[in-house]
Amino acid sequence: MYLSIKEAALLLKVSENRVRAYIASGRLSVERKGRQILIPKEQLKSVVDLADDFENTESQDNSNPDTASAASPEVALQLINDRLAALEGRIMDNQQLFAENQLLHQRLREQDRQLAEKDLELERLRGELVYQKRLGEKELEDHRLALQENGR
């Protein structure tokens, strides 16, 4: 089951900005469906627990970083793995979006080319229409003059 940012924030009892911060930092991986951001529900608890554990180890005695990292190396390693997995997912999403963007740009260029061709054809047809109109007017004038001469 997937949750929106608002639903995840309500479930975790944190602000929507906090959930967005988890996403931005890579602590929480998401799936995108168009512009909608979807968060797997089963991932919420483990990711937030790991993030809280990591924040707790960081807030311990910073004068000896070896002690803080030794307190729970498995948790820190799991957090790093989760962040890497989230970043990898984001990179793959970005690559997919980039490929889609390239395809859309290619289609747009093709449509622009076709539009330019149609504009040129339209201008050619307009020119042809003006020429045919003038030619018709000239023929009418010639017929009118011929009728006037026959009438005399």
N, CA, C and O atoms as a GROMACS GRO file, in nm:
protein
  608
    1MET      N    1   0.084  -0.118   0.000
    1MET     CA    2   0.000   0.000   0.000
    1MET      C    3   0.088   0.123   0.000
    1MET      O    4   0.193   0.125   0.064
    2TYR      N    5   0.046   0.225  -0.071
    2TYR     CA    6   0.122   0.348  -0.082
    2TYR      C    7   0.048   0.462  -0.014
    2TYR      O    8  -0.075   0.466  -0.008
    3LEU      N    9   0.128   0.554   0.038
    3LEU     CA   10   0.072   0.670   0.108
    3LEU      C   11   0.123   0.798   0.043
    3LEU      O   12   0.232   0.802  -0.015
    4SER      N   13   0.043   0.902   0.054
    4SER     CA   14   0.089   1.033   0.011
    4SER      C   15   0.176   1.093   0.122
    4SER      O   16   0.186   1.037   0.231
    5ILE      N   17   0.239   1.204   0.093
    5ILE     CA   18   0.322   1.270   0.194
    5ILE      C   19   0.236   1.311   0.314
    5ILE      O   20   0.277   1.295   0.428
    6LYS      N   21   0.119   1.362   0.286
    6LYS     CA   22   0.030   1.405   0.394
    6LYS      C   23  -0.010   1.286   0.482
    6LYS      O   24  -0.009   1.295   0.604
    7GLU      N   25  -0.047   1.174   0.418
    7GLU     CA   26  -0.087   1.055   0.494
    7GLU      C   27   0.030   1.000   0.575
    7GLU      O   28   0.012   0.959   0.690
    8ALA      N   29   0.149   1.000   0.516
    8ALA     CA   30   0.267   0.951   0.587
    8ALA      C   31   0.297   1.040   0.708
    8ALA      O   32   0.331   0.991   0.815
    9ALA      N   33   0.283   1.171   0.690
    9ALA     CA   34   0.308   1.264   0.801
    9ALA      C   35   0.208   1.240   0.914
    9ALA      O   36   0.246   1.241   1.031
   10LEU      N   37   0.082   1.218   0.880
   10LEU     CA   38  -0.019   1.192   0.983
   10LEU      C   39   0.010   1.061   1.055
   10LEU      O   40  -0.001   1.053   1.178
   11LEU      N   41   0.049   0.959   0.980
   11LEU     CA   42   0.078   0.829   1.039
   11LEU      C   43   0.200   0.834   1.131
   11LEU      O   44   0.201   0.772   1.237
   12LEU      N   45   0.302   0.908   1.091
   12LEU     CA   46   0.425   0.918   1.169
   12LEU      C   47   0.419   1.026   1.277
   12LEU      O   48   0.508   1.036   1.362
   13LYS      N   49   0.313   1.106   1.272
   13LYS     CA   50   0.296   1.216   1.367
   13LYS      C   51   0.411   1.315   1.358
   13LYS      O   52   0.466   1.361   1.458
   14VAL      N   53   0.447   1.346   1.233
   14VAL     CA   54   0.548   1.449   1.205
   14VAL      C   55   0.489   1.541   1.100
   14VAL      O   56   0.382   1.515   1.045
   15SER      N   57   0.559   1.649   1.073
   15SER     CA   58   0.510   1.743   0.972
   15SER      C   59   0.535   1.690   0.831
   15SER      O   60   0.618   1.601   0.810
   16GLU      N   61   0.462   1.745   0.737
   16GLU     CA   62   0.484   1.708   0.597
   16GLU      C   63   0.625   1.746   0.553
   16GLU      O   64   0.687   1.677   0.473
   17ASN      N   65   0.675   1.858   0.605
   17ASN     CA   66   0.810   1.901   0.572
   17ASN      C   67   0.914   1.801   0.622
   17ASN      O   68   1.017   1.780   0.558
   18ARG      N   69   0.886   1.740   0.737
   18ARG     CA   70   0.977   1.639   0.791
   18ARG      C   71   0.982   1.517   0.698
   18ARG      O   72   1.089   1.462   0.672
   19VAL      N   73   0.865   1.477   0.648
   19VAL     CA   74   0.860   1.365   0.554
   19VAL      C   75   0.934   1.402   0.427
   19VAL      O   76   1.008   1.320   0.372
   20ARG      N   77   0.916   1.525   0.380
   20ARG     CA   78   0.989   1.569   0.261
   20ARG      C   79   1.140   1.570   0.287
   20ARG      O   80   1.219   1.539   0.197
   21ALA      N   81   1.179   1.606   0.408
   21ALA     CA   82   1.321   1.605   0.442
   21ALA      C   83   1.376   1.462   0.440
   21ALA      O   84   1.487   1.439   0.393
   22TYR      N   85   1.298   1.367   0.490
   22TYR     CA   86   1.338   1.226   0.482
   22TYR      C   87   1.358   1.184   0.336
   22TYR      O   88   1.453   1.113   0.303
   23ILE      N   89   1.268   1.228   0.252
   23ILE     CA   90   1.277   1.193   0.109
   23ILE      C   91   1.399   1.258   0.047
   23ILE      O   92   1.475   1.193  -0.025
   24ALA      N   93   1.418   1.387   0.075
   24ALA     CA   94   1.529   1.462   0.015
   24ALA      C   95   1.664   1.407   0.060
   24ALA      O   96   1.760   1.406  -0.017
   25SER      N   97   1.672   1.363   0.186
   25SER     CA   98   1.799   1.313   0.238
   25SER      C   99   1.826   1.169   0.195
   25SER      O  100   1.936   1.118   0.216
   26GLY      N  101   1.727   1.106   0.135
   26GLY     CA  102   1.745   0.967   0.093
   26GLY      C  103   1.708   0.866   0.200
   26GLY      O  104   1.722   0.746   0.178
   27ARG      N  105   1.662   0.913   0.313
   27ARG     CA  106   1.622   0.821   0.421
   27ARG      C  107   1.494   0.747   0.386
   27ARG      O  108   1.467   0.639   0.440
   28LEU      N  109   1.418   0.804   0.298
   28LEU     CA  110   1.289   0.746   0.261
   28LEU      C  111   1.281   0.744   0.109
   28LEU      O  112   1.283   0.848   0.044
   29SER      N  113   1.272   0.623   0.055
   29SER     CA  114   1.261   0.615  -0.091
   29SER      C  115   1.114   0.621  -0.129
   29SER      O  116   1.026   0.579  -0.054
   30VAL      N  117   1.089   0.673  -0.245
   30VAL     CA  118   0.952   0.694  -0.291
   30VAL      C  119   0.939   0.643  -0.433
   30VAL      O  120   1.038   0.614  -0.501
   31GLU      N  121   0.815   0.633  -0.476
   31GLU     CA  122   0.786   0.602  -0.614
   31GLU      C  123   0.704   0.718  -0.668
   31GLU      O  124   0.622   0.776  -0.596
   32ARG      N  125   0.726   0.749  -0.791
   32ARG     CA  126   0.654   0.860  -0.852
   32ARG      C  127   0.558   0.806  -0.957
   32ARG      O  128   0.591   0.718  -1.036
   33LYS      N  129   0.439   0.861  -0.954
   33LYS     CA  130   0.338   0.829  -1.054
   33LYS      C  131   0.295   0.962  -1.111
   33LYS      O  132   0.207   1.029  -1.057
   34GLY      N  133   0.358   1.000  -1.222
   34GLY     CA  134   0.337   1.133  -1.276
   34GLY      C  135   0.400   1.234  -1.181
   34GLY      O  136   0.519   1.227  -1.151
   35ARG      N  137   0.320   1.327  -1.134
   35ARG     CA  138   0.370   1.425  -1.038
   35ARG      C  139   0.345   1.384  -0.893
   35ARG      O  140   0.389   1.450  -0.800
   36GLN      N  141   0.272   1.273  -0.876
   36GLN     CA  142   0.236   1.228  -0.742
   36GLN      C  143   0.350   1.148  -0.681
   36GLN      O  144   0.411   1.064  -0.747
   37ILE      N  145   0.378   1.175  -0.554
   37ILE     CA  146   0.481   1.104  -0.480
   37ILE      C  147   0.413   1.001  -0.392
   37ILE      O  148   0.325   1.033  -0.312
   38LEU      N  149   0.454   0.875  -0.408
   38LEU     CA  150   0.395   0.765  -0.332
   38LEU      C  151   0.501   0.702  -0.243
   38LEU      O  152   0.613   0.676  -0.287
   39ILE      N  153   0.465   0.679  -0.117
   39ILE     CA  154   0.557   0.622  -0.020
   39ILE      C  155   0.506   0.484   0.020
   39ILE      O  156   0.392   0.472   0.064
   40PRO      N  157   0.590   0.380   0.004
   40PRO     CA  158   0.547   0.247   0.047
   40PRO      C  159   0.526   0.245   0.199
   40PRO      O  160   0.615   0.283   0.275
   41LYS      N  161   0.409   0.202   0.241
   41LYS     CA  162   0.372   0.206   0.383
   41LYS      C  163   0.466   0.120   0.467
   41LYS      O  164   0.505   0.159   0.577
   42GLU      N  165   0.501   0.001   0.416
   42GLU     CA  166   0.584  -0.090   0.495
   42GLU      C  167   0.725  -0.036   0.517
   42GLU      O  168   0.795  -0.081   0.608
   43GLN      N  169   0.767   0.059   0.438
   43GLN     CA  170   0.900   0.114   0.451
   43GLN      C  171   0.908   0.224   0.558
   43GLN      O  172   1.015   0.252   0.612
   44LEU      N  173   0.796   0.284   0.588
   44LEU     CA  174   0.794   0.400   0.678
   44LEU      C  175   0.858   0.372   0.814
   44LEU      O  176   0.950   0.443   0.855
   45LYS      N  177   0.810   0.271   0.882
   45LYS     CA  178   0.855   0.247   1.018
   45LYS      C  179   1.004   0.216   1.023
   45LYS      O  180   1.076   0.274   1.105
   46SER      N  181   1.050   0.127   0.938
   46SER     CA  182   1.191   0.090   0.943
   46SER      C  183   1.282   0.208   0.908
   46SER      O  184   1.385   0.228   0.971
   47VAL      N  185   1.244   0.285   0.809
   47VAL     CA  186   1.327   0.397   0.768
   47VAL      C  187   1.330   0.504   0.875
   47VAL      O  188   1.437   0.559   0.905
   48VAL      N  189   1.216   0.535   0.933
   48VAL     CA  190   1.213   0.638   1.037
   48VAL      C  191   1.285   0.589   1.163
   48VAL      O  192   1.355   0.668   1.227
   49ASP      N  193   1.270   0.461   1.200
   49ASP     CA  194   1.343   0.407   1.314
   49ASP      C  195   1.493   0.416   1.291
   49ASP      O  196   1.568   0.456   1.381
   50LEU      N  197   1.537   0.380   1.172
   50LEU     CA  198   1.679   0.388   1.141
   50LEU      C  199   1.727   0.533   1.146
   50LEU      O  200   1.836   0.562   1.195
   51ALA      N  201   1.646   0.623   1.094
   51ALA     CA  202   1.684   0.764   1.095
   51ALA      C  203   1.694   0.816   1.237
   51ALA      O  204   1.787   0.890   1.270
   52ASP      N  205   1.598   0.777   1.322
   52ASP     CA  206   1.602   0.820   1.462
   52ASP      C  207   1.724   0.762   1.533
   52ASP      O  208   1.789   0.832   1.610
   53ASP      N  209   1.755   0.634   1.508
   53ASP     CA  210   1.873   0.573   1.567
   53ASP      C  211   1.999   0.645   1.521
   53ASP      O  212   2.090   0.668   1.601
   54PHE      N  213   2.004   0.679   1.395
   54PHE     CA  214   2.120   0.749   1.341
   54PHE      C  215   2.133   0.887   1.405
   54PHE      O  216   2.243   0.928   1.441
   55GLU      N  217   2.021   0.957   1.419
   55GLU     CA  218   2.026   1.089   1.482
   55GLU      C  219   2.070   1.076   1.629
   55GLU      O  220   2.144   1.160   1.679
   56ASN      N  221   2.024   0.970   1.696
   56ASN     CA  222   2.065   0.949   1.835
   56ASN      C  223   2.214   0.921   1.846
   56ASN      O  224   2.280   0.972   1.936
   57THR      N  225   2.270   0.840   1.753
   57THR     CA  226   2.413   0.813   1.758
   57THR      C  227   2.493   0.938   1.725
   57THR      O  228   2.602   0.956   1.778
   58GLU      N  229   2.440   1.023   1.638
   58GLU     CA  230   2.509   1.148   1.606
   58GLU      C  231   2.505   1.245   1.723
   58GLU      O  232   2.598   1.323   1.742
   59SER      N  233   2.399   1.240   1.800
   59SER     CA  234   2.386   1.334   1.911
   59SER      C  235   2.464   1.289   2.035
   59SER      O  236   2.474   1.364   2.132
   60GLN      N  237   2.519   1.168   2.031
   60GLN     CA  238   2.602   1.123   2.143
   60GLN      C  239   2.731   1.204   2.145
   60GLN      O  240   2.744   1.299   2.069
   61ASP      N  241   2.823   1.169   2.229
   61ASP     CA  242   2.947   1.243   2.247
   61ASP      C  243   3.020   1.259   2.114
   61ASP      O  244   3.078   1.163   2.063
   62ASN      N  245   3.017   1.379   2.060
   62ASN     CA  246   3.081   1.406   1.931
   62ASN      C  247   3.231   1.424   1.945
   62ASN      O  248   3.301   1.433   1.845
   63SER      N  249   3.282   1.431   2.068
   63SER     CA  250   3.425   1.446   2.086
   63SER      C  251   3.497   1.316   2.049
   63SER      O  252   3.615   1.319   2.014
   64ASN      N  253   3.427   1.203   2.057
   64ASN     CA  254   3.487   1.075   2.018
   64ASN      C  255   3.396   1.008   1.916
   64ASN      O  256   3.306   0.932   1.954
   65PRO      N  257   3.417   1.034   1.789
   65PRO     CA  258   3.327   0.980   1.687
   65PRO      C  259   3.332   0.828   1.678
   65PRO      O  260   3.235   0.766   1.635
   66ASP      N  261   3.446   0.768   1.718
   66ASP     CA  262   3.455   0.621   1.713
   66ASP      C  263   3.357   0.557   1.810
   66ASP      O  264   3.302   0.451   1.780
   67THR      N  265   3.333   0.620   1.924
   67THR     CA  266   3.239   0.566   2.023
   67THR      C  267   3.097   0.571   1.969
   67THR      O  268   3.021   0.476   1.985
   68ALA      N  269   3.060   0.682   1.904
   68ALA     CA  270   2.926   0.697   1.851
   68ALA      C  271   2.899   0.596   1.740
   68ALA      O  272   2.792   0.535   1.735
   69SER      N  273   2.996   0.576   1.652
   69SER     CA  274   2.975   0.482   1.544
   69SER      C  275   2.984   0.338   1.592
   69SER      O  276   2.924   0.250   1.532
   70ALA      N  277   3.057   0.313   1.698
   70ALA     CA  278   3.069   0.177   1.750
   70ALA      C  279   2.945   0.137   1.828
   70ALA      O  280   2.921   0.018   1.850
   71ALA      N  281   2.865   0.235   1.871
   71ALA     CA  282   2.747   0.204   1.952
   71ALA      C  283   2.650   0.117   1.873
   71ALA      O  284   2.592   0.024   1.930
   72SER      N  285   2.630   0.144   1.748
   72SER     CA  286   2.540   0.062   1.668
   72SER      C  287   2.585   0.061   1.522
   72SER      O  288   2.523   0.125   1.437
   73PRO      N  289   2.692  -0.010   1.493
   73PRO     CA  290   2.742  -0.011   1.356
   73PRO      C  291   2.645  -0.077   1.259
   73PRO      O  292   2.640  -0.041   1.141
   74GLU      N  293   2.568  -0.175   1.308
   74GLU     CA  294   2.472  -0.241   1.220
   74GLU      C  295   2.364  -0.142   1.176
   74GLU      O  296   2.323  -0.140   1.060
   75VAL      N  297   2.319  -0.060   1.271
   75VAL     CA  298   2.216   0.038   1.239
   75VAL      C  299   2.271   0.142   1.142
   75VAL      O  300   2.204   0.180   1.046
   76ALA      N  301   2.393   0.188   1.168
   76ALA     CA  302   2.453   0.286   1.079
   76ALA      C  303   2.474   0.228   0.939
   76ALA      O  304   2.450   0.295   0.839
   77LEU      N  305   2.519   0.104   0.934
   77LEU     CA  306   2.539   0.038   0.805
   77LEU      C  307   2.406   0.020   0.732
   77LEU      O  308   2.397   0.042   0.611
   78GLN      N  309   2.303  -0.020   0.806
   78GLN     CA  310   2.172  -0.037   0.744
   78GLN      C  311   2.120   0.097   0.693
   78GLN      O  312   2.061   0.103   0.585
   79LEU      N  313   2.142   0.204   0.770
   79LEU     CA  314   2.099   0.336   0.727
   79LEU      C  315   2.172   0.378   0.600
   79LEU      O  316   2.112   0.434   0.508
   80ILE      N  317   2.301   0.352   0.595
   80ILE     CA  318   2.379   0.385   0.476
   80ILE      C  319   2.329   0.304   0.357
   80ILE      O  320   2.314   0.358   0.247
   81ASN      N  321   2.303   0.175   0.379
   81ASN     CA  322   2.251   0.091   0.270
   81ASN      C  323   2.116   0.141   0.221
   81ASN      O  324   2.090   0.145   0.101
   82ASP      N  325   2.030   0.180   0.316
   82ASP     CA  326   1.898   0.232   0.278
   82ASP      C  327   1.913   0.362   0.199
   82ASP      O  328   1.842   0.384   0.100
   83ARG      N  329   2.003   0.448   0.244
   83ARG     CA  330   2.025   0.573   0.172
   83ARG      C  331   2.078   0.547   0.032
   83ARG      O  332   2.035   0.611  -0.065
   84LEU      N  333   2.171   0.453   0.022
   84LEU     CA  334   2.224   0.419  -0.110
   84LEU      C  335   2.116   0.362  -0.201
   84LEU      O  336   2.109   0.394  -0.319
   85ALA      N  337   2.032   0.276  -0.145
   85ALA     CA  338   1.923   0.219  -0.224
   85ALA      C  339   1.826   0.329  -0.268
   85ALA      O  340   1.778   0.329  -0.382
   86ALA      N  341   1.797   0.422  -0.177
   86ALA     CA  342   1.708   0.532  -0.212
   86ALA      C  343   1.770   0.620  -0.320
   86ALA      O  344   1.702   0.662  -0.414
   87LEU      N  345   1.898   0.649  -0.306
   87LEU     CA  346   1.966   0.730  -0.406
   87LEU      C  347   1.972   0.658  -0.541
   87LEU      O  348   1.954   0.720  -0.646
   88GLU      N  349   1.996   0.528  -0.537
   88GLU     CA  350   1.998   0.451  -0.661
   88GLU      C  351   1.861   0.456  -0.728
   88GLU      O  352   1.851   0.471  -0.849
   89GLY      N  353   1.756   0.445  -0.647
   89GLY     CA  354   1.621   0.455  -0.701
   89GLY      C  355   1.595   0.592  -0.761
   89GLY      O  356   1.534   0.603  -0.868
   90ARG      N  357   1.641   0.695  -0.694
   90ARG     CA  358   1.623   0.830  -0.746
   90ARG      C  359   1.701   0.851  -0.874
   90ARG      O  360   1.654   0.918  -0.966
   91ILE      N  361   1.822   0.794  -0.880
   91ILE     CA  362   1.902   0.806  -1.002
   91ILE      C  363   1.833   0.735  -1.116
   91ILE      O  364   1.828   0.788  -1.228
   92MET      N  365   1.780   0.617  -1.090
   92MET     CA  366   1.710   0.543  -1.196
   92MET      C  367   1.586   0.620  -1.239
   92MET      O  368   1.555   0.626  -1.358
   93ASP      N  369   1.513   0.677  -1.143
   93ASP     CA  370   1.396   0.760  -1.177
   93ASP      C  371   1.438   0.878  -1.264
   93ASP      O  372   1.372   0.910  -1.364
   94ASN      N  373   1.547   0.943  -1.224
   94ASN     CA  374   1.594   1.059  -1.301
   94ASN      C  375   1.639   1.018  -1.441
   94ASN      O  376   1.616   1.090  -1.537
   95GLN      N  377   1.704   0.901  -1.451
   95GLN     CA  378   1.745   0.854  -1.583
   95GLN      C  379   1.623   0.825  -1.670
   95GLN      O  380   1.622   0.857  -1.789
   96GLN      N  381   1.522   0.765  -1.609
   96GLN     CA  382   1.400   0.737  -1.684
   96GLN      C  383   1.333   0.868  -1.727
   96GLN      O  384   1.289   0.882  -1.841
   97LEU      N  385   1.326   0.964  -1.636
   97LEU     CA  386   1.268   1.094  -1.670
   97LEU      C  387   1.348   1.164  -1.778
   97LEU      O  388   1.292   1.228  -1.867
   98PHE      N  389   1.480   1.151  -1.772
   98PHE     CA  390   1.565   1.211  -1.873
   98PHE      C  391   1.539   1.148  -2.010
   98PHE      O  392   1.530   1.218  -2.110
   99ALA      N  393   1.529   1.015  -2.012
   99ALA     CA  394   1.501   0.946  -2.138
   99ALA      C  395   1.364   0.987  -2.194
   99ALA      O  396   1.350   1.012  -2.314
  100GLU      N  397   1.265   0.996  -2.106
  100GLU     CA  398   1.132   1.040  -2.150
  100GLU      C  399   1.139   1.184  -2.201
  100GLU      O  400   1.075   1.218  -2.300
  101ASN      N  401   1.215   1.267  -2.132
  101ASN     CA  402   1.231   1.406  -2.172
  101ASN      C  403   1.297   1.415  -2.309
  101ASN      O  404   1.255   1.495  -2.393
  102GLN      N  405   1.399   1.334  -2.333
  102GLN     CA  406   1.466   1.332  -2.463
  102GLN      C  407   1.368   1.291  -2.572
  102GLN      O  408   1.365   1.351  -2.680
  103LEU      N  409   1.287   1.189  -2.544
  103LEU     CA  410   1.188   1.142  -2.641
  103LEU      C  411   1.086   1.252  -2.671
  103LEU      O  412   1.049   1.274  -2.786
  104LEU      N  413   1.041   1.321  -2.566
  104LEU     CA  414   0.946   1.430  -2.586
  104LEU      C  415   1.008   1.544  -2.666
  104LEU      O  416   0.941   1.604  -2.750
  105HIS      N  417   1.135   1.575  -2.640
  105HIS     CA  418   1.202   1.679  -2.717
  105HIS      C  419   1.213   1.638  -2.864
  105HIS      O  420   1.195   1.720  -2.953
  106GLN      N  421   1.243   1.510  -2.887
  106GLN     CA  422   1.253   1.462  -3.024
  106GLN      C  423   1.117   1.473  -3.094
  106GLN      O  424   1.109   1.518  -3.209
  107ARG      N  425   1.012   1.433  -3.024
  107ARG     CA  426   0.878   1.445  -3.082
  107ARG      C  427   0.843   1.591  -3.109
  107ARG      O  428   0.785   1.623  -3.212
  108LEU      N  429   0.877   1.678  -3.016
  108LEU     CA  430   0.848   1.820  -3.032
  108LEU      C  431   0.922   1.878  -3.153
  108LEU      O  432   0.865   1.954  -3.230
  109ARG      N  433   1.050   1.840  -3.169
  109ARG     CA  434   1.125   1.887  -3.285
  109ARG      C  435   1.063   1.837  -3.415
  109ARG      O  436   1.053   1.911  -3.512
  110GLU      N  437   1.020   1.711  -3.415
  110GLU     CA  438   0.955   1.655  -3.534
  110GLU      C  439   0.825   1.728  -3.564
  110GLU      O  440   0.796   1.759  -3.680
  111GLN      N  441   0.745   1.756  -3.461
  111GLN     CA  442   0.620   1.828  -3.481
  111GLN      C  443   0.647   1.971  -3.527
  111GLN      O  444   0.573   2.024  -3.611
  112ASP      N  445   0.750   2.034  -3.474
  112ASP     CA  446   0.787   2.169  -3.520
  112ASP      C  447   0.828   2.167  -3.666
  112ASP      O  448   0.792   2.257  -3.743
  113ARG      N  449   0.904   2.064  -3.706
  113ARG     CA  450   0.945   2.051  -3.845
  113ARG      C  451   0.822   2.033  -3.935
  113ARG      O  452   0.811   2.097  -4.040
  114GLN      N  453   0.732   1.946  -3.893
  114GLN     CA  454   0.610   1.923  -3.971
  114GLN      C  455   0.526   2.050  -3.979
  114GLN      O  456   0.469   2.081  -4.084
  115LEU      N  457   0.517   2.122  -3.870
  115LEU     CA  458   0.442   2.248  -3.869
  115LEU      C  459   0.505   2.350  -3.964
  115LEU      O  460   0.434   2.420  -4.036
  116ALA      N  461   0.638   2.357  -3.964
  116ALA     CA  462   0.706   2.449  -4.055
  116ALA      C  463   0.680   2.409  -4.200
  116ALA      O  464   0.658   2.495  -4.285
  117GLU      N  465   0.682   2.278  -4.228
  117GLU     CA  466   0.652   2.232  -4.364
  117GLU      C  467   0.509   2.270  -4.403
  117GLU      O  468   0.485   2.314  -4.515
  118LYS      N  469   0.416   2.254  -4.313
  118LYS     CA  470   0.276   2.288  -4.341
  118LYS      C  471   0.259   2.438  -4.358
  118LYS      O  472   0.180   2.482  -4.441
  119ASP      N  473   0.332   2.516  -4.279
  119ASP     CA  474   0.326   2.662  -4.296
  119ASP      C  475   0.379   2.702  -4.433
  119ASP      O  476   0.321   2.789  -4.499
  120LEU      N  477   0.489   2.639  -4.476
  120LEU     CA  478   0.542   2.668  -4.609
  120LEU      C  479   0.442   2.629  -4.718
  120LEU      O  480   0.422   2.703  -4.814
  121GLU      N  481   0.382   2.513  -4.702
  121GLU     CA  482   0.281   2.468  -4.800
  121GLU      C  483   0.163   2.564  -4.802
  121GLU      O  484   0.110   2.596  -4.909
  122LEU      N  485   0.120   2.610  -4.685
  122LEU     CA  486   0.010   2.706  -4.676
  122LEU      C  487   0.046   2.836  -4.746
  122LEU      O  488  -0.036   2.892  -4.820
  123GLU      N  489   0.166   2.885  -4.725
  123GLU     CA  490   0.210   3.007  -4.792
  123GLU      C  491   0.215   2.987  -4.943
  123GLU      O  492   0.175   3.075  -5.019
  124ARG      N  493   0.264   2.870  -4.987
  124ARG     CA  494   0.267   2.840  -5.130
  124ARG      C  495   0.126   2.839  -5.188
  124ARG      O  496   0.102   2.894  -5.296
  125LEU      N  497   0.032   2.778  -5.115
  125LEU     CA  498  -0.106   2.772  -5.162
  125LEU      C  499  -0.170   2.911  -5.165
  125LEU      O  500  -0.248   2.943  -5.255
  126ARG      N  501  -0.138   2.993  -5.065
  126ARG     CA  502  -0.189   3.130  -5.066
  126ARG      C  503  -0.138   3.207  -5.187
  126ARG      O  504  -0.213   3.279  -5.253
  127GLY      N  505  -0.009   3.190  -5.214
  127GLY     CA  506   0.050   3.255  -5.332
  127GLY      C  507  -0.016   3.206  -5.459
  127GLY      O  508  -0.046   3.285  -5.549
  128GLU      N  509  -0.039   3.076  -5.466
  128GLU     CA  510  -0.106   3.019  -5.583
  128GLU      C  511  -0.248   3.074  -5.596
  128GLU      O  512  -0.293   3.104  -5.707
  129LEU      N  513  -0.318   3.086  -5.484
  129LEU     CA  514  -0.454   3.140  -5.485
  129LEU      C  515  -0.455   3.284  -5.534
  129LEU      O  516  -0.542   3.322  -5.614
  130VAL      N  517  -0.361   3.366  -5.489
  130VAL     CA  518  -0.353   3.505  -5.534
  130VAL      C  519  -0.325   3.508  -5.684
  130VAL      O  520  -0.385   3.587  -5.757
  131TYR      N  521  -0.233   3.422  -5.729
  131TYR     CA  522  -0.202   3.417  -5.872
  131TYR      C  523  -0.326   3.377  -5.952
  131TYR      O  524  -0.357   3.439  -6.054
  132GLN      N  525  -0.397   3.272  -5.907
  132GLN     CA  526  -0.518   3.227  -5.978
  132GLN      C  527  -0.625   3.335  -5.978
  132GLN      O  528  -0.696   3.353  -6.078
  133LYS      N  529  -0.637   3.408  -5.868
  133LYS     CA  530  -0.736   3.516  -5.860
  133LYS      C  531  -0.703   3.624  -5.962
  133LYS      O  532  -0.791   3.670  -6.034
  134ARG      N  533  -0.577   3.666  -5.967
  134ARG     CA  534  -0.536   3.768  -6.063
  134ARG      C  535  -0.554   3.720  -6.207
  134ARG      O  536  -0.597   3.795  -6.294
  135LEU      N  537  -0.522   3.593  -6.229
  135LEU     CA  538  -0.539   3.536  -6.362
  135LEU      C  539  -0.687   3.537  -6.402
  135LEU      O  540  -0.721   3.571  -6.515
  136GLY      N  541  -0.774   3.500  -6.307
  136GLY     CA  542  -0.918   3.502  -6.333
  136GLY      C  543  -0.968   3.642  -6.359
  136GLY      O  544  -1.048   3.663  -6.450
  137GLU      N  545  -0.920   3.739  -6.281
  137GLU     CA  546  -0.960   3.878  -6.301
  137GLU      C  547  -0.914   3.927  -6.438
  137GLU      O  548  -0.986   4.001  -6.505
  138LYS      N  549  -0.794   3.887  -6.478
  138LYS     CA  550  -0.742   3.927  -6.609
  138LYS      C  551  -0.828   3.868  -6.720
  138LYS      O  552  -0.859   3.936  -6.818
  139GLU      N  553  -0.867   3.738  -6.707
  139GLU     CA  554  -0.952   3.675  -6.807
  139GLU      C  555  -1.088   3.745  -6.816
  139GLU      O  556  -1.139   3.769  -6.925
  140LEU      N  557  -1.145   3.778  -6.699
  140LEU     CA  558  -1.273   3.850  -6.698
  140LEU      C  559  -1.262   3.985  -6.768
  140LEU      O  560  -1.350   4.023  -6.844
  141GLU      N  561  -1.154   4.055  -6.741
  141GLU     CA  562  -1.132   4.186  -6.804
  141GLU      C  563  -1.118   4.169  -6.954
  141GLU      O  564  -1.174   4.248  -7.031
  142ASP      N  565  -1.044   4.066  -6.997
  142ASP     CA  566  -1.028   4.041  -7.140
  142ASP      C  567  -1.163   4.009  -7.205
  142ASP      O  568  -1.192   4.060  -7.313
  143HIS      N  569  -1.245   3.926  -7.139
  143HIS     CA  570  -1.378   3.893  -7.191
  143HIS      C  571  -1.468   4.018  -7.197
  143HIS      O  572  -1.542   4.036  -7.293
  144ARG      N  573  -1.461   4.102  -7.097
  144ARG     CA  574  -1.540   4.224  -7.094
  144ARG      C  575  -1.502   4.315  -7.210
  144ARG      O  576  -1.588   4.370  -7.278
  145LEU      N  577  -1.371   4.328  -7.232
  145LEU     CA  578  -1.324   4.411  -7.344
  145LEU      C  579  -1.366   4.351  -7.478
  145LEU      O  580  -1.406   4.423  -7.570
  146ALA      N  581  -1.358   4.219  -7.488
  146ALA     CA  582  -1.398   4.151  -7.614
  146ALA      C  583  -1.548   4.171  -7.638
  146ALA      O  584  -1.589   4.193  -7.752
  147LEU      N  585  -1.629   4.165  -7.535
  147LEU     CA  586  -1.774   4.186  -7.548
  147LEU      C  587  -1.804   4.330  -7.588
  147LEU      O  588  -1.893   4.354  -7.669
  148GLN      N  589  -1.730   4.426  -7.532
  148GLN     CA  590  -1.750   4.565  -7.567
  148GLN      C  591  -1.716   4.589  -7.714
  148GLN      O  592  -1.785   4.664  -7.782
  149GLU      N  593  -1.611   4.526  -7.761
  149GLU     CA  594  -1.573   4.542  -7.901
  149GLU      C  595  -1.675   4.475  -7.993
  149GLU      O  596  -1.706   4.529  -8.099
  150ASN      N  597  -1.727   4.361  -7.954
  150ASN     CA  598  -1.830   4.292  -8.034
  150ASN      C  599  -1.961   4.371  -8.033
  150ASN      O  600  -2.036   4.368  -8.131
  151GLY      N  601  -1.985   4.440  -7.926
  151GLY     CA  602  -2.108   4.518  -7.916
  151GLY      C  603  -2.103   4.642  -8.002
  151GLY      O  604  -2.209   4.697  -8.030
  152ARG      N  605  -1.993   4.690  -8.044
  152ARG     CA  606  -1.981   4.811  -8.124
  152ARG      C  607  -2.002   4.785  -8.264
  152ARG      O  608  -1.996   4.877  -8.346
   0.00000   0.00000   0.00000
